[in-house]
Amino acid sequence: MNILPHKSWHVYNKKNIEKVKRDEAKAQEEEAAKAERAIKAESEARLNLLRQRAESRYKQLDDSSASTDGAVVKKPPEHVVLFGSDQGDRYAKNEEREAEEKEKEAKLDRQLTMYLDKGVKESTPWYAVKEYDRYGETKPDRSKDTKAKEKRRKRAIHLNEDPLAEIQSKMAKREEARKERRYGSYHRHHKEKSKKTKSASPSSSSSSSSSSIEALRAKRLQREQAERMRTKAYVFGEVPDIKPPDTYHSQFNPTETAEAHERRRRRR
């Protein structure tokens, strides 16, 4: 680490630092020189423009003084149009053709794109209803024909172009199925309940007549006692026999040593 600052390629070496400072100063001088040259060029261009404007003003003043002296008025040069009416008719706009082109573009746009601003089921206004068919004949009045109206409405619902109509039809079917399920479950529940009450009434009357109050009380006491014994056995379990504690002895294992001595005596 002590040798590193003395290397020629080290970034923070004194020579490299001085070199960087010299390069930065040189770059600043070059930028300043470029800025001065740009300012000089811009000032020269402005001076030339002002001189040209002044010369043009002097020329206009001289021309105006000469025209007043000679009583001759000069007009600026204009483009000569020989057949003005024909050119005006040629470049005039045809409003009917533009309207037809706009209508075609709108029709093509409606066919290619789907807009969400208007649904299929929405009724068209009175001014958009066509009174004549494609053969030029008047259409019959179907305002009184309710069946035709229903057919048209159903046909609009089944169209694939309107996703909102399809969603509404699916939601209506789902609601009808839900109502049917709810109505059927309600009636089934009430029928089963009525059957249970009918079947339970004769059995209860027969049992009340056969069993007495004392027998029921004895059964209840027996059941409670059995339940009490079961809970005690479940909570406390089988209680083991508690042996009396051994007396204190200074030896580590007195019982084992006593048994060992007894076995040794038997061997003798």
C-alpha angles and dihedrals in degrees: 000000000000092000094050098080090054094059116109093226095051113122097220095045115131094239092049092048091052091047091053091049091051092049092050092049091049091050091050091051091050092050091049091050091050091050091050092050091050092050091049092049092049092049091049091050091051091049092051091049092050091049092051092050091049092050091050090051091051090050092050090050091050092048093048092050091049093049091051090050095049094036090230118136115205120207123208114259115269135190113263114230113194100179104030098160094052093049091048091053091046095054096039117116122247105223095190093054092048090050091051092049092050091050091051092049092049092049092050091047091053091051095049101038132048117220124199095206095089131029129213094244094057113110118243117238122255094255092055096054113106113229095190131053127224092275093057095251124132115257118239118253107255098173091112095046103093095177092059090050092052091049091051091049093049090047090053091051093053094052115117093213095075112062092182093062091050092050091049092051092050092049091051092051091049091050092051092051091049092052091049092051092048093048093048095047091049093053093044091052093051093047093052091047092052091049092051093050092049093050094045098052099071094042092052092050093050094047092049091052095047102043123059130213094253094053091050091049092051091050091050093051092047091050093049092050092050090048091050092051091048093053092049092050090047094048103037102021123197110336110225122224109270113226119213113256118259121249120255116273130180092220119092097231110009097167094052092048092048091052091048091052090049092052091049092052091051091054092055 
